[in-house]
Amino acid sequence: MGWPLAVVIAIVIIGVVAVLSTIVAGNASVAAEKAKGEYGEQYRMIAADYETLAQETRDAAKAMRADLAEMREKVDSIEHMMREVG
């Protein structure tokens, strides 16, 4: 076995490794895209839940502000009556 045969074997081994690397990288890319699709749906669901929660929180805060304004009005009215009586 001479050095030309060794060079040919080395080139063949390098070629096989390159082909295998390409195949593995392609499979990894497909798996990554699949995972993105699965987790993307979960992300959209979580984002929708967060949007709903944020809207409910804004609505609750708005209702609380309205209730507090009504209570302030009543307290002011009671204080005004007490000043008139006193």
Sine and cosine of phi, psi and omega as CSV:
sin_phi,cos_phi,sin_psi,cos_psi,sin_omega,cos_omega
0.00,0.00,0.87,-0.50,-0.05,-1.00
-0.99,-0.16,0.05,-1.00,-0.03,-1.00
-0.91,0.41,-0.52,0.86,0.05,-1.00
-0.89,0.45,-0.60,0.80,0.03,-1.00
-0.92,0.39,-0.62,0.79,0.03,-1.00
-0.90,0.43,-0.63,0.78,0.02,-1.00
-0.92,0.40,-0.68,0.73,0.02,-1.00
-0.89,0.45,-0.69,0.73,0.03,-1.00
-0.89,0.46,-0.67,0.74,0.02,-1.00
-0.89,0.46,-0.67,0.75,0.01,-1.00
-0.90,0.43,-0.66,0.75,0.03,-1.00
-0.90,0.44,-0.69,0.73,0.01,-1.00
-0.89,0.46,-0.69,0.72,0.02,-1.00
-0.89,0.46,-0.65,0.76,0.04,-1.00
-0.89,0.45,-0.69,0.72,0.02,-1.00
-0.89,0.46,-0.69,0.72,0.02,-1.00
-0.89,0.46,-0.65,0.76,0.01,-1.00
-0.90,0.43,-0.69,0.72,0.01,-1.00
-0.90,0.44,-0.71,0.71,0.02,-1.00
-0.89,0.46,-0.65,0.76,0.02,-1.00
-0.88,0.47,-0.66,0.75,0.02,-1.00
-0.90,0.44,-0.68,0.73,0.01,-1.00
-0.90,0.44,-0.72,0.70,0.00,-1.00
-0.90,0.45,-0.67,0.75,0.01,-1.00
-0.91,0.42,-0.62,0.78,0.04,-1.00
-0.90,0.44,-0.69,0.72,0.04,-1.00
-0.90,0.44,-0.63,0.77,0.03,-1.00
-0.91,0.42,-0.62,0.78,0.01,-1.00
-0.90,0.43,-0.68,0.73,0.03,-1.00
-0.89,0.45,-0.68,0.73,0.02,-1.00
-0.90,0.44,-0.62,0.78,0.01,-1.00
-0.91,0.42,-0.67,0.74,0.03,-1.00
-0.91,0.42,-0.62,0.79,0.03,-1.00
-0.90,0.44,-0.69,0.72,0.02,-1.00
-0.90,0.44,-0.65,0.76,0.04,-1.00
-0.87,0.49,-0.64,0.76,0.02,-1.00
-0.90,0.43,-0.69,0.72,0.00,-1.00
-0.92,0.40,-0.74,0.67,-0.04,-1.00
-0.96,0.27,-0.43,0.90,0.05,-1.00
-0.90,0.45,-0.65,0.76,0.03,-1.00
-0.91,0.41,-0.67,0.74,0.04,-1.00
-0.89,0.46,-0.65,0.76,0.02,-1.00
-0.88,0.47,-0.69,0.72,0.01,-1.00
-0.89,0.46,-0.62,0.79,0.02,-1.00
-0.91,0.41,-0.69,0.73,0.01,-1.00
-0.91,0.42,-0.66,0.75,0.02,-1.00
-0.89,0.46,-0.64,0.77,0.03,-1.00
-0.91,0.41,-0.66,0.75,0.05,-1.00
-0.89,0.46,-0.65,0.76,0.02,-1.00
-0.90,0.44,-0.67,0.74,0.03,-1.00
-0.87,0.50,-0.70,0.72,0.02,-1.00
-0.88,0.48,-0.72,0.69,0.01,-1.00
-0.88,0.47,-0.67,0.74,0.01,-1.00
-0.89,0.46,-0.67,0.74,0.02,-1.00
-0.90,0.43,-0.69,0.73,0.03,-1.00
-0.89,0.46,-0.63,0.78,0.02,-1.00
-0.91,0.42,-0.68,0.73,0.04,-1.00
-0.89,0.46,-0.68,0.74,0.01,-1.00
-0.90,0.44,-0.66,0.75,0.01,-1.00
-0.91,0.41,-0.66,0.75,0.02,-1.00
-0.90,0.43,-0.64,0.77,0.02,-1.00
-0.90,0.44,-0.68,0.73,0.02,-1.00
-0.90,0.43,-0.64,0.77,0.02,-1.00
-0.90,0.43,-0.66,0.76,0.04,-1.00
-0.88,0.47,-0.64,0.77,0.02,-1.00
-0.91,0.42,-0.68,0.73,0.03,-1.00
-0.89,0.45,-0.67,0.74,0.02,-1.00
-0.90,0.43,-0.63,0.78,0.03,-1.00
-0.90,0.45,-0.65,0.76,0.03,-1.00
-0.90,0.43,-0.68,0.74,0.01,-1.00
-0.91,0.42,-0.65,0.76,0.04,-1.00
-0.87,0.49,-0.65,0.76,0.03,-1.00
-0.87,0.49,-0.71,0.70,0.01,-1.00
-0.90,0.44,-0.68,0.73,0.01,-1.00
-0.90,0.44,-0.69,0.73,0.03,-1.00
-0.87,0.48,-0.65,0.76,0.02,-1.00
-0.90,0.43,-0.70,0.71,0.02,-1.00
-0.90,0.44,-0.69,0.73,0.03,-1.00
-0.88,0.47,-0.66,0.76,0.02,-1.00
-0.89,0.46,-0.70,0.71,0.02,-1.00
-0.90,0.44,-0.65,0.76,-0.02,-1.00
-0.92,0.40,-0.59,0.81,0.04,-1.00
-0.92,0.39,-0.62,0.79,0.01,-1.00
-0.93,0.38,-0.62,0.78,-0.02,-1.00
-0.96,0.29,-0.64,0.77,-0.07,-1.00
-0.98,0.19,0.00,0.00,0.00,0.00
